[in-house]
Amino acid sequence: MTRRRLSIDRLIFLLGAVVLALGALSLWLILQNGFGPPDPSPEDRARNQVREHIGSDARIRYTEAGRRSAICGYVADEGQVIAFISRPNRLMLETDPLKQEFDQLQGDLCPGFLKRPPSA
C-alpha cells in the first residue's frame, strides 16, 4: 500500500488556518474581557463608591437603574437620607456643592426617579 503524504503547500495552508482561527478567538476574548476579572454589577459599583465617598457605615436604602449605566438611589448616613447618582466614573450626592449639576443629571439619567416634596 502507498501511504498518502501531506504536501508542504497543504500543511502550510492548514497551519495558517489554525493560526487565523486562534487569532480570531483571542481577539474575541479580549473584546469580551475574557482575560480579566468581570466588571462589578452597577449596584455593586454604586455600593463601593458610596462606601469610599461617605464611609463604611453608610447604607444604600433604595436604588433604581437609570440611563447609560447610571444608578440612582438613596443612602442613609447618620440618620440622614441623601439622594445619589452613581455613574461608572463618578458619584454625585444631592448634598454636593454642585446642586444644579446634580439636578440636571438626575433629570437626564433618572427621569422617573422618586423626588422628595419641596420642603416648606
C-alpha positions in Angstrom: 0.0 0.0 0.0 1.0 3.5 -0.6 0.8 6.0 2.2 -0.7 9.3 1.5 1.6 12.2 2.4 0.7 15.8 3.1 2.2 18.1 0.7 4.0 21.1 2.1 1.5 23.5 0.5 -1.4 21.8 2.2 0.4 21.7 5.5 1.2 25.5 5.3 -2.5 26.1 4.4 -3.8 24.1 7.4 -1.3 25.8 9.8 -2.3 29.2 8.5 -6.0 28.4 9.1 -5.3 27.3 12.6 -3.3 30.5 13.4 -6.0 32.7 12.0 -8.7 30.8 14.0 -6.7 31.2 17.2 -6.1 34.9 16.5 -9.8 35.5 15.9 -10.6 33.6 19.1 -8.1 35.6 21.1 -9.4 38.9 19.7 -13.0 37.9 20.6 -11.9 37.0 24.2 -10.1 40.3 24.6 -13.1 42.3 23.4 -15.4 40.3 25.7 -13.0 41.0 28.7 -12.4 37.2 28.8 -8.9 37.5 30.3 -9.7 40.0 33.1 -11.9 40.0 36.2 -15.5 40.6 35.4 -16.8 44.1 35.9 -18.9 44.6 39.0 -22.6 45.0 38.6 -23.9 48.6 38.6 -25.4 48.1 42.1 -22.0 46.7 43.4 -20.2 49.7 41.8 -22.6 52.1 43.5 -22.2 50.4 46.9 -18.4 50.6 46.6 -18.5 54.3 45.5 -20.8 55.2 48.4 -18.6 53.4 50.9 -15.5 55.1 49.6 -17.1 58.5 49.5 -19.2 58.6 52.6 -17.8 55.8 54.8 -18.3 52.1 55.6 -21.3 52.8 57.9 -23.4 54.4 55.0 -26.2 52.1 53.8 -27.9 52.2 50.5 -31.7 52.2 51.1 -33.1 52.3 47.6 -31.7 52.0 44.0 -33.1 52.0 40.5 -31.4 51.7 37.2 -31.0 54.9 35.1 -29.9 55.6 31.6 -26.3 55.0 30.3 -25.4 52.6 33.2 -26.3 55.0 35.9 -27.8 54.0 39.2 -29.9 56.4 41.2 -30.9 55.9 44.8 -30.9 57.0 48.4 -28.3 56.3 51.1 -28.7 56.6 54.8 -25.8 58.1 56.8 -26.0 59.1 60.4 -29.8 59.4 60.3 -29.8 61.5 57.2 -31.2 60.3 53.8 -29.3 61.5 50.8 -30.0 61.0 47.1 -27.2 59.9 44.9 -26.4 59.2 41.3 -23.7 56.7 40.5 -22.0 56.6 37.1 -19.1 54.3 36.2 -16.6 57.1 36.8 -18.3 59.4 39.3 -20.6 59.5 42.3 -22.7 62.6 43.0 -24.7 63.3 46.1 -27.5 65.8 46.4 -25.5 67.5 49.3 -22.6 68.2 46.9 -21.9 71.9 46.2 -22.9 71.4 42.6 -26.7 71.1 43.3 -27.7 72.4 39.9 -25.5 69.8 38.1 -26.9 67.1 40.3 -30.5 68.1 39.4 -29.6 68.2 35.7 -28.0 64.8 35.8 -30.9 63.4 37.8 -33.4 64.7 35.2 -31.2 63.3 32.3 -30.1 60.0 33.7 -33.0 59.1 36.0 -36.1 60.8 34.7 -38.6 58.7 36.7 -36.6 58.8 39.9 -38.6 59.4 43.1 -38.3 63.0 44.1 -38.9 64.5 47.5 -41.7 67.0 48.0 -40.3 70.6 48.3 -39.6 71.5 51.9 -41.8 74.1 53.5 
